[in-house]
Amino acid sequence: MSKINEILEGWGNVMLDQFNAVDPVTKALAKKRMEICNECDMRVFNTCNPAKTGINIISKKPTRGCGCNISAKTLSPQSQCPLSKW
């Protein structure tokens, strides 16, 4: 899936979530992801801050935040954390 499709899917699910219309599997996945993001140092408000750097847990390389809106990204099942935390 392209990054554009992931972004559109995430934002679409944000809108559906306003009407409690997100499928339960996606909603549960987003909740687990959000719990991880809530503890992350790269989170600034509701953004994965591209000005901050963390260590990717798989590659062990320094990695910048992606700049995504966390609420939308966690609701896109195909999206991945830049630090590989999910």
Order of alpha helices (4+ residues) and beta strands (2+ residues): alpha-alpha-beta-beta-beta-beta-alpha
